[in-house]
Amino acid sequence: MGGGMQFDECTRLILWDIDHTLLDGGGVSRDAYSSAFARVTGRPMSRMADMTGKTDLLIASETLRLHDIDPDQGNLTTFITAVAEELKARADLLAARGHVLPGVPEVLDALSQVPGVRQSVLTGNMRILAELKLSVFGLAEYLDLDAGAYGDDAQERVALLPCAWKRAQLHYGRNFSAAETVIVGDTLMDIATAKAGDARVVAVATGSVSADELHHGGADTVLPDLADTRAVLDAVLGANTGEASGTLT
């Protein structure tokens, strides 16, 4: 685990947010939405829904409504399919303009070596986009993507945790309790999603929401970023509460 960091075995299902938690996409997703909108409607996208903490289904639906377009199933499916195609076409641009946030590979690698820990995602990204972003930045290898929840599973983010639990049960052949589950994210919606399912939540102030806002929003732990591997492992494994212990040599 590099650096002599060792933790006792503990059972954890760690569900990572992607955008502004693991990586910054450099605004390429917004470009993809704009091009997809123009492609499917024949007119420019003059406004876009706030993306913070929302699922792709909700962002797409709200964006259509902002242009007086009914987000019925047909329109919504056509739009989000075009968004996925546009982002895939921009994979090289994503790699050039985006970047992995500090400490992320080290944290994912360290956690992947702790017995009993399973890592997946709970993200507003559609699965196809989540896989694309994680693959572009070399992070997919650390995560069991078949055990996660995505922005095309439901419009409301708070509905995603039950989806992740169901997939994790199918993937690993066991149930994970709320006490064994930790969501890591950078928005108030990540916190709300965890709290709705009584899971723990570690918030990182790497997005547009301040550390104070995350704290007052109810996060169990707030970190400035993921750069301090030991601090992150303590937070997600529960070392501060005696649930796991470790030594750093």
Protein Blocks (a to p, Z undefined) as FASTA:
>chain_A
ZZoiacddddddddddfehplpcehhmmmmmmmmmmmmmnopacfbdcdfehpafklmmm
mmmmmnopacbfklmmmmmmmmmmmmmmmmmmmmmmgccdehklmmmmmmmmpghiacdd
ddfbdfklmmmmmmmnopmmmpcfklmccfklbmblklmmmmmmmmmmmmnopacdfklp
ccddfbfklmmmmmmnopacdddffbfbdfklmmmnopabdcfblmlmmlmmmmmnommn
opaccddZZ
